[in-house]
């Protein structure tokens, strides 16, 4: 079982992690390098992160997400817009928090150990959806508004 942080501890961890990410990314313009760095640092900052990574909008196949940089077990290679939590986030361009992925309509089971999930859309400075940032936990109900706020701020600062 994970050591659960209270909201204040979790918020502070996001603040410190955001500073670390900003420092490492300073001067780096390559999108894949930036995504790989964000996924790596966040994956190791929180015990409840089981799978952490990006699904990129495939410019050659509109309406599909394709696996990008990630940490964790093997991910799905492709996800259609509108399918699963990632596809729902891509269509709505809104963060999705799911306490029990097995109860989510159309859930895609890339790894049967995944129990809860948060997905944050990645919008660039031009307002285009370029990816979604997906985090899974192997425990139910591991994500909340503190995670949403912390992750959205990091994604905005890193890619917006």
Beta strands, then each sheet from edge to edge (+ up, - down):
strand 1: 51-57
strand 2: 64-71
strand 3: 78-80
strand 4: 96-98
strand 5: 116-123
strand 6: 129-137
sheet 1: 3+ 2- 1+ 6- 5+ 4-
end
